[in-house]
């Protein structure tokens, strides 16, 4: 396990896993690790909220357990379910052999238990407590938030047929939200909070160098400058860092050396994900933004 004894060490550990961040984010990660507090990351889609959990898991040598949230997610789906098919097979086998009287206890044992992410995170893990990523919490509803509030306060879950299962060592919890709705204050108060914003030009250049090192300095500068200017446009969904990286890799696959309006038109689907946004950049608009981007790169 790498050194995480101070903020600089945490920042270096994340950088070693290809996650480039500022000192403000490294500070809140350090505090979450030191204090054992859940970390709540909020920000636009594609700015690197999920990636930080992956980098932490790799850097600390811990298992990453991901709960992908969605509309309608409830506590039982997030914790456990019983393998009803296997239970029915066991019941029929017991009836056939006349051993059904001893079956009731066996049916509700670990043999028939399907563990979902929250229960997995409460179990002992080789190498230490896992990283529990609760991704896109804003997709769920208030009842699930209330359940999480209790689960993250005590780090335990209850299975009626088996009782309460408490984590021998609390997991390292990271929650993310794209802020499609507000998450309740009661849950936020249990966490350390950080807003993950779009990076500035220098930071995005560092990120691109770490995630797409094959790209030349000249192409990387044009790509980052164009994306930075694109984010100032009136778009339904502004491109995130993930789109910057994807676009650079697409350009490399096409052996592009420098950006041109024609290349941009051919590869817009790598950076924009809505047809209305793509339509806005057809014709002279792409050239206008590219001219602005290149002008910003010229020495003052």
C-alpha positions as CSV (number, residue, x, y, z in Angstrom):
1,X,0.0,0.0,0.0
2,X,1.2,3.4,-0.9
3,X,1.9,6.2,1.6
4,X,-1.2,8.2,2.5
5,X,0.1,9.9,5.6
6,X,-0.4,13.4,4.3
7,X,-2.1,15.4,1.6
8,X,0.9,15.4,-0.8
9,X,1.2,11.6,-0.5
10,X,-2.5,11.1,-1.3
11,X,-2.1,13.4,-4.3
12,X,0.9,11.5,-5.5
13,X,-0.8,8.2,-4.9
14,X,-3.8,9.2,-7.1
15,X,-1.4,10.6,-9.8
16,X,0.4,7.3,-9.8
17,X,-2.9,5.7,-10.8
18,X,-3.5,8.2,-13.6
19,X,-5.8,10.4,-11.6
20,X,-4.6,14.0,-11.7
21,X,-6.3,16.3,-9.2
22,X,-5.8,19.6,-7.4
23,X,-4.8,19.9,-3.7
24,X,-8.4,20.8,-2.7
25,X,-9.7,17.4,-3.8
26,X,-6.6,15.6,-2.5
27,X,-7.2,17.3,0.9
28,X,-10.8,16.0,1.2
29,X,-9.8,12.5,0.1
30,X,-7.0,12.5,2.8
31,X,-9.5,13.7,5.4
32,X,-12.1,11.0,4.4
33,X,-9.4,8.3,4.8
34,X,-8.0,9.7,8.0
35,X,-11.4,10.3,9.7
36,X,-13.2,7.3,8.3
37,X,-16.0,9.6,6.9
38,X,-17.9,8.9,3.7
39,X,-16.9,11.2,0.8
40,X,-19.7,12.9,-1.2
41,X,-18.6,14.0,-4.7
42,X,-21.0,16.2,-6.7
43,X,-20.5,17.6,-10.2
44,X,-21.3,17.4,-13.9
45,X,-21.2,14.0,-15.6
46,X,-17.7,13.1,-16.9
47,X,-15.6,15.2,-14.5
48,X,-13.9,12.2,-12.8
49,X,-16.1,11.4,-9.8
50,X,-16.3,7.7,-10.4
51,X,-12.7,7.5,-11.5
52,X,-11.4,8.6,-8.1
53,X,-12.9,5.6,-6.5
54,X,-11.2,3.3,-9.0
55,X,-7.9,5.1,-8.5
56,X,-8.2,4.8,-4.7
57,X,-9.0,1.1,-4.9
58,X,-5.9,0.5,-7.2
59,X,-3.6,2.8,-5.1
60,X,-4.6,1.3,-1.7
61,X,-4.8,-2.3,-3.0
62,X,-8.4,-2.6,-1.9
63,X,-11.4,-4.3,-3.6
64,X,-13.8,-1.9,-5.4
65,X,-17.5,-2.6,-4.8
66,X,-19.8,-0.5,-6.9
67,X,-23.5,0.1,-6.3
68,X,-24.8,1.7,-9.5
69,X,-27.9,3.6,-8.5
70,X,-31.1,3.8,-10.7
71,X,-34.7,4.9,-10.4
72,X,-36.6,2.5,-8.3
73,X,-33.6,1.0,-6.5
74,X,-34.7,-0.2,-3.1
75,X,-32.9,-1.5,0.0
76,X,-33.3,-5.2,-0.7
77,X,-31.9,-4.9,-4.2
78,X,-28.9,-3.0,-2.8
79,X,-28.3,-5.4,0.1
80,X,-29.3,-9.0,-0.8
81,X,-31.8,-11.4,-2.3
82,X,-32.5,-15.1,-1.9
83,X,-31.8,-17.5,-4.6
84,X,-35.4,-18.7,-5.0
85,X,-34.6,-21.1,-7.8
86,X,-32.0,-22.9,-5.8
87,X,-34.3,-22.9,-2.7
88,X,-37.1,-24.5,-4.8
89,X,-34.7,-27.2,-6.0
90,X,-33.7,-27.9,-2.4
91,X,-37.3,-28.1,-1.3
92,X,-38.2,-30.6,-4.0
93,X,-35.2,-32.7,-3.2
94,X,-36.0,-32.7,0.5
95,X,-39.6,-33.7,-0.2
96,X,-38.4,-36.6,-2.4
97,X,-36.0,-37.9,0.3
98,X,-38.3,-37.2,3.3
99,X,-35.8,-34.7,5.0
100,X,-38.0,-31.6,4.7
101,X,-38.2,-31.2,8.5
102,X,-34.6,-30.1,8.7
103,X,-34.8,-27.8,5.7
104,X,-36.2,-24.6,7.0
105,X,-33.0,-23.3,8.7
106,X,-30.9,-24.4,5.8
107,X,-33.0,-22.5,3.2
108,X,-32.0,-19.2,4.8
109,X,-28.3,-19.7,5.0
110,X,-25.3,-18.3,3.1
111,X,-25.7,-21.1,0.7
112,X,-28.8,-19.5,-0.8
113,X,-27.9,-15.9,-0.2
114,X,-27.0,-13.6,-3.1
115,X,-25.0,-10.7,-1.8
116,X,-25.5,-7.3,-3.3
117,X,-23.0,-4.4,-3.0
118,X,-24.0,-3.1,0.4
119,X,-23.8,-6.5,2.0
120,X,-20.6,-7.3,0.2
121,X,-19.0,-4.1,1.6
122,X,-19.9,-5.3,5.2
123,X,-18.0,-8.6,4.8
124,X,-14.3,-9.0,5.7
125,X,-12.1,-8.5,2.7
126,X,-8.6,-9.7,2.0
127,X,-6.3,-6.6,2.1
128,X,-8.5,-4.5,4.3
129,X,-11.8,-2.7,4.1
130,X,-13.1,-2.3,0.5
131,X,-13.9,0.9,-1.4
132,X,-17.7,1.2,-1.6
133,X,-18.7,3.3,-4.5
134,X,-22.4,4.4,-4.5
135,X,-22.6,5.9,-7.9
136,X,-25.1,8.5,-9.2
137,X,-27.1,8.6,-5.9
138,X,-29.3,11.4,-7.4
139,X,-31.0,8.7,-9.6
140,X,-32.7,7.2,-6.5
141,X,-35.5,8.5,-4.3
142,X,-35.9,9.7,-0.7
143,X,-36.7,6.3,0.9
144,X,-33.5,4.8,-0.4
145,X,-31.6,7.9,0.9
146,X,-33.2,7.3,4.3
147,X,-32.0,3.7,4.3
148,X,-28.5,4.7,3.3
149,X,-28.4,7.2,6.2
150,X,-28.9,4.4,8.7
151,X,-26.6,2.0,6.9
152,X,-23.7,4.5,6.7
153,X,-24.2,5.7,10.3
154,X,-23.8,2.2,11.8
155,X,-22.1,0.3,8.9
156,X,-24.5,-2.6,9.3
157,X,-27.4,-4.1,7.5
158,X,-30.2,-6.4,8.7
159,X,-31.5,-9.5,7.0
160,X,-34.7,-10.6,8.7
161,X,-34.0,-14.3,8.3
162,X,-30.4,-14.0,9.6
163,X,-30.2,-10.9,11.8
164,X,-27.9,-7.9,11.7
165,X,-24.5,-8.1,9.9
166,X,-22.0,-5.4,11.0
167,X,-18.8,-4.6,9.2
168,X,-15.8,-5.6,11.2
169,X,-14.0,-2.7,9.5
170,X,-16.0,0.1,7.9
171,X,-15.6,0.4,4.2
172,X,-14.2,3.5,2.5
173,X,-17.4,5.0,1.1
174,X,-17.6,7.3,-1.9
175,X,-20.9,8.7,-3.1
176,X,-21.4,10.5,-6.3
177,X,-24.1,12.7,-7.7
178,X,-24.6,14.4,-11.1
179,X,-27.0,16.8,-9.3
180,X,-30.0,16.0,-11.4
181,X,-31.8,16.5,-8.1
182,X,-30.8,17.6,-4.7
183,X,-29.7,15.0,-2.2
184,X,-31.1,15.4,1.3
185,X,-29.1,17.5,3.7
186,X,-29.2,14.8,6.4
187,X,-27.2,12.4,4.2
188,X,-24.8,15.1,3.1
189,X,-24.1,16.0,6.8
190,X,-22.8,12.4,7.3
191,X,-20.2,13.0,4.6
192,X,-17.3,15.2,3.7
193,X,-18.4,17.1,0.6
194,X,-16.6,18.3,-2.5
195,X,-17.8,19.8,-5.8
196,X,-15.7,18.4,-8.7
197,X,-15.6,21.1,-11.3
198,X,-14.3,21.1,-14.9
199,X,-10.5,21.5,-14.8
200,X,-8.7,24.5,-16.0
201,X,-6.4,24.4,-19.1
202,X,-3.3,23.4,-17.3
203,X,-5.0,20.7,-15.2
204,X,-6.7,19.2,-18.3
205,X,-3.4,19.1,-20.1
206,X,-2.0,17.1,-17.2
207,X,-4.9,14.7,-17.2
208,X,-4.6,14.2,-21.0
209,X,-0.9,13.6,-20.7
210,X,-1.6,10.9,-18.0
211,X,-4.5,9.2,-19.8
212,X,-3.5,9.6,-23.5
213,X,0.3,10.0,-23.4
214,X,0.6,9.0,-27.1
215,X,-0.9,12.4,-28.1
216,X,1.6,15.0,-29.1
217,X,1.9,18.2,-27.1
218,X,0.7,20.2,-30.1
219,X,-2.4,18.1,-30.6
220,X,-3.2,17.9,-26.9
221,X,-3.1,21.7,-26.6
222,X,-5.5,22.1,-29.5
223,X,-7.8,19.4,-28.2
224,X,-7.9,20.9,-24.7
225,X,-8.3,24.5,-25.9
226,X,-11.1,23.5,-28.2
227,X,-13.0,21.6,-25.5
228,X,-12.4,24.5,-23.0
229,X,-14.0,26.9,-25.5
230,X,-16.7,24.5,-26.3
231,X,-17.8,24.4,-22.7
232,X,-18.6,28.2,-22.8
233,X,-21.1,27.5,-25.6
234,X,-24.9,27.1,-25.0
235,X,-25.0,23.3,-25.1
236,X,-27.5,20.8,-23.6
237,X,-24.6,18.7,-22.3
238,X,-21.1,20.2,-22.0
239,X,-18.3,17.7,-22.7
240,X,-16.5,16.4,-19.6
241,X,-13.0,15.3,-19.1
242,X,-14.0,11.8,-20.1
243,X,-15.0,13.1,-23.5
244,X,-11.7,15.0,-23.8
245,X,-9.8,11.8,-23.3
246,X,-12.1,9.8,-25.6
247,X,-11.8,12.4,-28.4
248,X,-8.0,12.5,-28.1
249,X,-7.9,8.7,-28.5
250,X,-10.2,8.9,-31.5
251,X,-8.0,11.5,-33.1
252,X,-4.9,9.3,-32.5
253,X,-6.7,6.3,-34.1
254,X,-7.2,8.5,-37.2
255,X,-3.6,9.6,-37.2
256,X,-4.7,13.3,-36.8
257,X,-1.8,15.7,-36.3
258,X,-3.7,19.0,-36.1
259,X,-7.4,19.9,-35.7
260,X,-9.3,21.1,-38.6
261,X,-13.0,21.9,-39.1
262,X,-13.3,18.8,-41.2
263,X,-11.8,16.5,-38.6
264,X,-14.0,18.1,-35.9
265,X,-17.1,17.5,-38.0
266,X,-16.2,13.8,-38.5
267,X,-15.5,13.1,-34.8
268,X,-18.1,15.3,-33.0
269,X,-19.8,12.1,-31.7
270,X,-16.8,11.6,-29.4
271,X,-17.3,14.8,-27.5
272,X,-21.0,15.6,-27.9
273,X,-23.7,13.1,-27.0
274,X,-26.9,15.0,-28.1
275,X,-27.9,15.6,-31.7
276,X,-29.1,19.1,-31.0
277,X,-25.6,20.0,-29.7
278,X,-23.9,18.3,-32.7
279,X,-26.2,20.2,-35.1
280,X,-25.1,23.5,-33.6
281,X,-21.5,22.9,-34.5
282,X,-22.0,22.1,-38.2
283,X,-20.8,24.5,-40.7
284,X,-19.0,27.6,-39.6
285,X,-19.5,27.2,-35.9
286,X,-16.8,24.6,-35.5
287,X,-14.4,26.8,-37.4
288,X,-15.2,29.8,-35.2
289,X,-14.6,27.9,-32.0
290,X,-11.4,26.3,-33.4
291,X,-10.1,29.8,-34.5
292,X,-10.8,31.0,-30.9
293,X,-9.1,28.0,-29.4
294,X,-6.0,28.4,-31.6
295,X,-5.8,32.2,-31.0
296,X,-5.8,31.5,-27.2
297,X,-2.7,29.3,-27.7
298,X,-0.7,32.0,-29.4
299,X,1.8,33.9,-27.2
300,X,0.5,37.2,-25.9
